[in-house]
Amino acid sequence: MATARSIAVAQTCPVAGDVQANLDEHVRLARLAAAEGAQLVVYPELSLTGYELGLANGLAFAENDPRLASLLDVAALYSLMLIAGAPVRIGSRLHIGAFILAPDRTVGIYTKHYLGAFAPSASRDGVIPPAEATVFHAGELNPLVRFDGSVAAVAVCADIGRAAHPQQAADRGAQIYLASMFVIPSDFAGDVAKLQRYAAQHSMMVALANFGGPSGGLAAAGRSAIWSESGEVLIQLGPAGAGIAVVSEDEQGRRVRAVMLDDQHAAKDA
């Protein structure tokens, strides 16, 4: 194994529109991941606000938003890269963004390239979120994430529906594909099949971070997971609840670990 690395997916249960509560959960999960030796943690799509499109304009983050301070603090303290989702305003346009928060307190931004929409059959309690294009603009920002000799690329939800997206990541040298998503139960099998295929096709480790509780009027599938470069599932969380799944690799081999927030003292090796 050329490079020692340890990555984590964080499964969150967002509180609708409560940025502070969601930040607190992010920090707790980051600390759990750090305790397991993680170097990078990826959170779900719009993880800091929840998938609340009607609230996105009022809750939008600036490019260097002071609300990110607690995440930058934990990134610096534990030498973690954090990939956290939020609506972000760049110029006059609102995007679905993923903040890339580095241990040196620098902030990068990935903006979702391909906007999505849920079918009416996906509604929960009769609520159907508006199509993303009615709220957001598609983005083009696409920085690679470099940490401890490894290179990762970010995708946000519907981005994985375009095979060119992971292909471009591989062409740019990415060894890891970080999918920050909100996947509902009816879409889960199809999205997982894509991610497994991309892992094997491009010899990339693939990580899926999903919500572990409902958001925006929709149920979440949970089951955040990490796949090997051959498409083998290495670790997967359950369908509900907040927690982390970590895969660590070094010259001694591979270790996987899962920890749930509501059961921290019963962490389990998978």
C-alpha positions in Angstrom: 0.0 0.0 0.0 1.7 3.2 -1.2 0.1 5.7 1.1 -1.3 5.3 4.6 -4.8 6.9 4.7 -7.9 6.9 6.9 -11.2 8.4 5.7 -14.6 8.6 7.3 -18.2 9.2 6.2 -20.4 11.1 8.7 -24.1 10.2 8.7 -26.1 13.1 10.2 -29.7 13.7 11.3 -30.2 17.3 10.4 -32.4 19.7 12.3 -34.4 21.7 9.8 -32.8 25.2 9.4 -31.0 25.0 12.8 -27.4 25.7 11.7 -26.1 25.8 15.2 -27.5 22.4 16.1 -26.2 20.9 12.9 -22.8 22.4 13.5 -22.7 20.9 17.0 -23.5 17.5 15.5 -20.8 17.9 12.9 -18.2 18.8 15.6 -19.2 15.7 17.7 -18.9 13.4 14.7 -15.6 15.0 13.7 -14.2 14.3 17.2 -15.4 10.7 17.0 -13.7 10.3 13.6 -10.5 11.8 14.9 -10.5 9.4 17.8 -10.5 6.6 15.3 -7.6 8.1 13.4 -9.5 9.6 10.5 -7.7 12.2 8.3 -10.8 13.2 6.3 -14.5 13.3 7.1 -17.2 13.9 4.5 -20.8 14.9 5.5 -24.0 14.7 3.4 -25.4 17.2 0.9 -26.6 20.5 2.6 -25.6 18.9 5.9 -25.3 22.2 7.8 -28.9 23.3 7.0 -30.7 20.1 6.1 -32.3 19.6 2.7 -34.6 22.6 3.2 -34.7 24.3 -0.1 -37.3 26.8 1.0 -34.9 28.0 3.7 -31.7 28.0 1.6 -31.7 31.6 0.6 -32.1 32.9 4.1 -29.5 30.5 5.6 -27.0 30.8 2.7 -23.3 30.8 3.7 -20.8 33.3 2.4 -17.5 32.0 1.0 -15.7 32.8 4.3 -18.6 32.5 6.6 -17.9 33.1 10.3 -20.3 30.2 11.2 -17.6 27.8 10.0 -15.4 28.8 12.9 -16.2 25.7 15.0 -15.5 23.4 12.1 -12.2 25.1 11.3 -11.2 24.8 15.0 -11.8 21.1 15.1 -10.1 20.6 11.7 -7.0 22.4 13.0 -7.1 20.7 16.4 -7.3 17.2 15.1 -5.5 17.7 11.7 -8.7 16.8 9.8 -10.0 17.6 6.4 -13.7 18.2 6.6 -16.2 18.3 3.7 -19.4 19.9 4.9 -22.5 20.8 2.8 -24.4 24.1 2.8 -26.1 26.5 0.5 -23.4 29.0 -0.5 -23.8 32.4 -2.2 -21.0 33.3 -4.6 -21.5 36.7 -6.1 -25.2 37.0 -6.9 -25.7 33.2 -7.3 -26.8 30.6 -4.8 -25.2 27.2 -5.1 -25.4 23.8 -3.4 -21.9 23.8 -2.0 -19.4 21.6 -0.2 -17.0 23.5 2.0 -13.5 21.9 2.1 -12.1 22.9 5.5 -8.4 22.2 6.0 -6.2 21.8 9.1 -4.4 25.0 8.1 -7.8 26.8 8.3 -8.0 27.4 4.6 -11.4 27.0 3.0 -12.1 25.6 -0.5 -15.5 25.3 -2.1 -17.0 22.7 -4.4 -20.2 23.6 -6.1 -22.7 21.0 -7.3 -22.5 20.7 -11.1 -25.8 18.9 -11.9 -29.0 19.9 -10.1 -31.6 17.4 -9.4 -35.3 17.0 -8.6 -37.3 14.4 -6.7 -40.3 12.6 -8.4 -43.7 13.1 -6.8 -43.6 9.4 -5.7 -40.7 10.4 -3.3 -42.9 12.7 -1.2 -43.2 12.2 2.5 -46.4 13.4 4.2 -47.5 14.8 0.9 -44.6 17.3 0.6 -42.6 17.4 -2.6 -39.5 19.7 -2.5 -39.1 22.1 -5.4 -36.7 21.3 -8.2 -33.2 22.4 -7.2 -33.0 24.6 -10.3 -35.8 26.8 -9.0 -33.5 27.7 -6.0 -29.9 27.1 -7.0 -27.6 27.6 -10.0 -25.4 24.8 -11.2 -21.8 25.4 -10.3 -18.3 24.8 -11.8 -15.9 24.9 -8.8 -14.2 21.6 -8.5 -11.0 21.6 -6.4 -9.3 18.4 -5.6 -8.8 17.5 -2.0 -5.2 16.7 -1.0 -4.3 15.3 2.3 -1.3 13.3 3.6 -0.2 12.1 0.1 -3.7 11.2 -1.0 -5.9 12.9 -3.6 -9.7 12.9 -3.4 -12.5 14.4 -5.6 -15.9 15.6 -4.4 -19.3 14.9 -5.9 -22.7 16.2 -4.6 -25.7 13.9 -5.1 -27.0 14.2 -8.7 -23.4 14.7 -9.9 -22.9 10.9 -9.6 -25.6 10.4 -12.2 -23.2 11.6 -14.9 -20.5 9.0 -15.7 -18.3 11.8 -17.0 -18.0 13.2 -13.4 -16.1 10.3 -11.8 -14.2 9.8 -15.1 -12.9 13.4 -14.9 -12.0 12.8 -11.2 -9.9 9.8 -12.1 -8.3 11.6 -15.1 -7.2 14.3 -12.7 -5.5 11.8 -10.4 -8.2 11.2 -7.7 -7.7 8.0 -5.7 -10.9 8.6 -3.7 -14.3 9.8 -4.8 -16.3 11.5 -2.0 -20.1 11.5 -2.6 -21.9 14.0 -0.4 -25.5 13.0 -0.8 -29.1 12.9 0.3 -30.4 9.6 -0.9 -34.0 8.5 -0.3 -35.0 4.9 0.1 -36.4 4.4 -3.4 -33.2 5.7 -5.0 -30.7 3.9 -2.8 -30.1 0.7 -4.8 -29.6 2.6 -8.0 -27.2 5.1 -6.5 -25.2 2.4 -4.8 -24.9 0.4 -8.0 -23.4 3.5 -9.7 -20.9 4.1 -7.0 -19.8 0.5 -6.9 -19.3 0.6 -10.6 -17.3 3.8 -10.5 -15.1 2.3 -7.8 -14.2 -0.7 -9.9 -14.0 1.1 -13.2 -11.7 3.8 -12.0 -9.9 1.9 -9.2 -10.9 4.6 -6.7 -12.1 4.2 -3.1 -15.6 5.6 -3.0 -17.3 7.1 0.1 -21.1 7.9 0.4 -22.3 10.2 3.2 -26.0 10.3 3.6 -28.6 11.5 6.1 -29.7 9.2 8.8 -33.0 11.0 9.4 -35.7 12.7 7.3 -35.1 16.2 5.8 -37.1 18.5 3.6 -40.2 16.4 3.8 -38.4 13.3 2.5 -37.3 10.1 4.2 -33.6 9.3 4.1 -32.1 5.9 3.3 -29.1 6.2 5.7 -26.6 3.4 5.1 -23.6 5.6 4.5 -20.8 3.5 3.2 -17.2 3.2 1.9 -16.2 0.9 -1.0 -12.8 -0.4 -2.0 -11.2 0.2 -5.4 -12.7 -3.1 -6.6 -16.2 -2.1 -5.6 -16.3 -4.2 -2.4 -18.3 -2.7 0.4 -15.9 -2.2 3.3 -18.2 -0.8 5.9 -21.8 0.5 6.0 -23.9 2.2 8.7 -27.5 1.4 9.4 -30.6 3.1 7.8 -31.2 5.5 10.7 -29.2 7.5 13.3 -26.1 9.7 13.3 -22.6 8.2 13.3 -19.4 7.7 11.5 -17.8 4.9 9.4 -14.0 4.9 9.1 -11.7 2.9 6.8 -8.0 3.1 7.7 -5.2 1.6 5.5 -1.5 1.3 6.2 1.3 -1.2 5.5 -0.3 -3.6 8.1 -3.5 -3.7 6.1 -7.0 -2.3 6.5 -9.2 -1.6 9.6 -12.8 -0.6 9.6 -14.7 1.0 12.4 -18.3 2.3 13.0 -19.4 4.5 15.9 -22.9 5.9 16.4 -23.5 9.1 18.3 -26.2 7.7 20.5 -24.1 4.6 21.4 -20.5 5.9 21.6 -19.6 3.4 24.3 -20.6 0.5 22.1 -18.4 1.3 19.1 -18.0 -1.8 16.9 -15.4 -3.2 14.6 -17.0 -4.3 11.4 
